[in-house]
């Protein structure tokens, strides 16, 4: 235990020294322009929050197949790279650091969002409960196409291409999104992966695609520029695992082989707030910086850092309505309340118009 550390202490992540341990968590805001390109409004949004030790962007799809929601950012076209360049330059101008989150939604999509109206893809042909958000409103999820082993190298290549494009766009690194019921998480958990080939069955086989993606991305841009996000017990998007503790202990052990910039863990179920797993097992196993997430406030985050339960803490909701969250934490100022009606889609209202101190 090191009682000297707090949220405002600097920390080394890969090759970077972050000014503090307060991280802006990745949050989908559905405000990308035509072609899933970031524009001036997005530049303002991220620059306003550059006092965070690290910004992790909203999930950005690695390919047209990876899309699962309207007006979400991408990182697979030249225009998207140019849009993101303005964002990274603005954040760096303010002295901040920013990683891009690499996203493939897998089965949580809809044919209307897919190239040529094809089925969404997944490890197994299991339809999630609920509805997809489409340009025509809510539409029921469909039974996805179970990926063949021949299709997986193409998806790995899409992750590599997206990571390289993120570097071209000026990002400090990338976070591989393996959480919240999206494609890589779908492969890891046995509730969504019922394959009987080299990518299903045992924990080692279910974590194989994540291992191959991480290895390929690390080889392409350097492991010191790569983080991974996991959510061991989050039920969002119809997810569950029969033995989550052992599954994600194994995931953590596997990731140790890559000397990553960090491991980002959504601790608990973001829908219910329930937290059953022993996350200290993941923290103790992981050899690099451990980033905690899920309903942390200033007091709980401060205690987690002091107790050594986390090295960094990421905040979502508070960063929406408090662009100067770091300063508010530092001074003990009251936090502004976020407006849920403006979370997804729209214009500057509820996006860039929240007040600074």
HELIX and SHEET records of a PDB file:
HELIX    1   1 UNK A   34  UNK A   36  5                                   3    
HELIX    2   2 UNK A   40  UNK A   48  1                                   9    
HELIX    3   3 UNK A   64  UNK A   66  5                                   3    
HELIX    4   4 UNK A   78  UNK A   93  1                                  16    
HELIX    5   5 UNK A  111  UNK A  113  5                                   3    
HELIX    6   6 UNK A  115  UNK A  117  5                                   3    
HELIX    7   7 UNK A  149  UNK A  168  1                                  20    
HELIX    8   8 UNK A  183  UNK A  188  1                                   6    
HELIX    9   9 UNK A  203  UNK A  206  1                                   4    
HELIX   10  10 UNK A  208  UNK A  221  1                                  14    
HELIX   11  11 UNK A  223  UNK A  225  5                                   3    
HELIX   12  12 UNK A  244  UNK A  255  1                                  12    
HELIX   13  13 UNK A  256  UNK A  258  5                                   3    
HELIX   14  14 UNK A  279  UNK A  285  1                                   7    
HELIX   15  15 UNK A  298  UNK A  307  1                                  10    
HELIX   16  16 UNK A  317  UNK A  321  1                                   5    
HELIX   17  17 UNK A  325  UNK A  331  1                                   7    
HELIX   18  18 UNK A  340  UNK A  342  5                                   3    
SHEET    1   A 2 UNK A  11  UNK A  13  0                                        
SHEET    2   A 2 UNK A  16  UNK A  18 -1                                        
SHEET    1   B 9 UNK A  22  UNK A  24  0                                        
SHEET    2   B 9 UNK A  54  UNK A  61  1                                        
SHEET    3   B 9 UNK A  98  UNK A 103  1                                        
SHEET    4   B 9 UNK A 173  UNK A 178  1                                        
SHEET    5   B 9 UNK A 226  UNK A 230  1                                        
SHEET    6   B 9 UNK A 262  UNK A 266  1                                        
SHEET    7   B 9 UNK A 289  UNK A 293  1                                        
SHEET    8   B 9 UNK A 312  UNK A 315  1                                        
SHEET    9   B 9 UNK A  22  UNK A  24  1                                        
SHEET    1   C 2 UNK A 121  UNK A 122  0                                        
SHEET    2   C 2 UNK A 145  UNK A 146  1                                        
SHEET    1   D 2 UNK A 131  UNK A 134  0                                        
SHEET    2   D 2 UNK A 137  UNK A 140 -1                                        
END                                                                             
